[in-house]
């Protein structure tokens, strides 16, 4: 993990705090919900699949609210409604974790029919548009209280992505840029922002992504892979301590400073390695 810290900006002990986690039904989101709940948080769980949210809520040690929603919906009021429902049930939202995401591996030239275009727009809605809406629904109350933390789960794909991930990389780059820019705006009001750049992490969504590449075994040997529970622990500590960004696994830390070199190397890799 690579992290930088703003001293004194963290929330400290999380016992009794209320965290809203999107994409909580599996993978990183479920791991984050478990980690925060284990450290005393009341947790609002947001994702499409109610049955998975119900199962997760049942295993958590404290209060948990299940809020099944389709975050790709064009209804602009869902973000405000979610924030209101969570706050009414469990109190003011102290931690917002924008984790929900979709991954799609396809070549831009192939995304030229109505079905694939709709899939790309759904990805952009979930990965970028909804997190911005939800942030704007939650942030004003944090600012008014002078306390809170917003965690945005971007991706190292925002820094350097392989072929086939143009839409995903664009969505995560947009979220990362919004997150990094917002940090300075909200810091003066006592609200902290954590930007997370995961590399490959062993999750169901990652498995789907790997399966789209023909040379999965070759790529996995080249690209170190992290664990969702370890990333969740780092995210919880970042909220407590005031770390402003996380790059995980640690080996990918150089991409923040060497993104142009990474782009050059990816472009030079032979098709047999990239599997496309």
N, C-alpha and C positions, 0 to 999 in steps of 0.2 A: 504494500500500500504506500502511495505517496500522498501526503497531506500537508497543507499549510494552515497555519492557525492565526486567528485574530484573538489575541489574549483577552479573556474576560467576556467574550461575546456569547458563550454557550449558555444553555439553560440550567446547567448543573444537574442536581438530582431530578430524576424524572418521575418519582413516586407521586401519583395523583394527577399527573398531566394527562391531557387528552390529545391523542394522535389520530389523524385521519390518514389512512393508507389506501391508495388506489392500486388496482392490479393485485389485490391481496389474496386471490384465490389459489395461487401457486407460485413457485419459483422465488424470486427475490422478494416480492411483495409479502408472501406468506412468511418467509423467514424474518423479514423486518417486523411484521406484526407480532410474531412470537417473541422476538428479542425485546421489543418495547414493552410488551405485556409482562414479560418476565422481570422487567425493571420497574414495574409499578404503574405503567400507563393504562388508562382506559382507552380502548381502541375502536374506532369506526372503520369497518371493513367494506371496501367498495370494489366491485367487479361484476361481470355479467352473470356468472354461474352461482346462483343462490345455494345450491346443494353443497358446493365446495366451501363457500363462506360459512354456512351453518356448521359444517364439520369443523372448520378452523375455530369458530367462535366457541364451540363446545369444549375444545381442548385448552383454551386460554385460561390463565389463572384468575383474571379479573373481569371487569365489565367489558363487554364487547357488543357493538351494534352492527347488525348486518344491513347493508344498503346495496342491494343488487341494482345495477344500472348499466345501460349500454352507453359507453362514453363516446361512441361514434355517432350518436344520434344528432341530427341537425337542430334539435331543440336547444336553443341558447339558454333557456332557463334552468336546465338540469344542474349546472354548476352552483347557481344561487340556491336552488332547492336542496341540493346535497349539503351545502355548508350550513344552511338553516336547520335541516333535520338533525344533523350531527350535533350541532351546538345545543339545540333544544333537548336532546336526549342525554348527552354526556357532559354538557358544559362547554365553555369557550374552547376553541381549537388552539392548542398550544403548539402542535407540530403538524405540518402538512407534508406528506410524502407523496410527491407526484411520480409514481412508479409505473403506472399502467402503460403498456406498450405492445406494439405489434411488430413483427418482422416479416419482410417479404423479400425473396431473392428472385429477381427477374431482370432481364435486359430491357433497357428503355425502349429499344426498337420493337420489342414484343408487346409492350403495353399500349396497344393501339386499337383495342376493341372496347366496347362498353363495359364488359364484365371486369377486365383487368384495370381499366381506368377507375372504375368504382372501388376496386380493392385498394388501389393506390390512394384514393381520396379518403377512404376509411382509415388507412394507416396514418395519414397526415392528421386526420381529426383526432385520433386517439393519442398519438405521440406528441403532437404539438399544439393543436388548437385547444383541446380540452384542458390540458395543464395550465395554459395561459388564462383561460376562463376561470378555472377553479382558484388559481392564485389571486385573481382580481376579486373573487368572491370572499376569500378568506383574509387577505392581507389588511384591509381597512380596519377590521376589529383588532388585529394584532397591533397595528400602529396606534390605535386608540388606547390600548392597554400599555403600550411601550414594551412589549415582550412577545416573543414567538420565534419559531424557526420554520423555514420552508426548505425542503430537501427535494432537489430535482435530479432524477435518475436519467442522465443522458447516456453516452456511450463513447468508447474510444473511436467508434465509427465516425463521430463528429470531427475527429482529428485526422483520421486516415482510414478509409473504408475500401474493401476489395470490390472488384467488379461484381455487378449484380445487386448492389445494395444502395443504389443512388437515392431512391426515395427514402429509405430508412435513414441513411446518413444525413440527408437534407433535414429530415424531421428532428433528428437528435442534435444536429448542429444548431438548428434554430432554437431548440430548448436550452442548449448550453449557452448560447449567446444571450438569450433572455435572462437566464439565471445569473450569469456572471455580471451582466450589466445592472441587474436589479439589486445585487448585493450592496453596492455603494449607495443606492437610493434609499434602501430600507434601514441600513445600519444606523443612520442618524436618528431613527425612530425606535431603536432598541430591538429591531427584528433582524435575525441572522439568516443567511442563505447558504446552503451547502450544495455544491454542484458535484455530482457523482459521475465518474467516467469508468464504467465497468468494461473490462475486456471480456473475452469469452468466459462465461460462468455456466456451470453445469445445471441447466434448468430445462424444463419441457420446451420452452420457446427456442432455446438454443439448439435442442435436438432437431427440431423442425428445420431450423436454418441450416444446420450441418447437412441434413439429408438432401438439401437442394444442390449440393456440390458433389460432383462425381468422385473427387479424390479426398473424401472426408478423412480417411485414416492418415494420409500424408499431411493434410493441414493441421490436424490435431497434434501431430508430433511437432510441428513447427510453432504452434501457438499455445503457450501455457494457459491452463484453464483454472478458474477459481471456483470456490464453493459459496453458495448463497448464504449459508449460516455465518461464514467468516465475513462476508461483505456486510451482512446485517449488523454484526458486532461492531465493525468499523463505522458504519453509519450511525449507530446509537451513540458511540463515543464522540463522533463529530458533533452531534446535536448537544451533548453534554458539555463538551470542552470548547466548542467554537471553531473547529476546523472549517475552513471555507471551501475546500475541495478534496475529493478522494479519487485517486486513480488506482484501480485494482484489477488484476494482480500487479504487484509492484513493478514487475519487469516492463510494463507498458508506460511507466512514468515519463520516459524520454520523449514520447510522442507529443507531449505538450510543447516541447521546445524544438523538436526535430520533425515536425509534421511534414515539411516539404521534402525532407530526405525519405521519410516513410512513403510518401506518395510516389517518389521517383522509383524506389525499390519495388513497390507493388506493381507499378506500370511495367517494370522490366521482367517480372516473373513470367516464366513460360506458361502457356495455357494448361499444360499437363499438371502443373502445380496448383493453379487456381481452380481447375476442374470445371471451366466454363468454355 
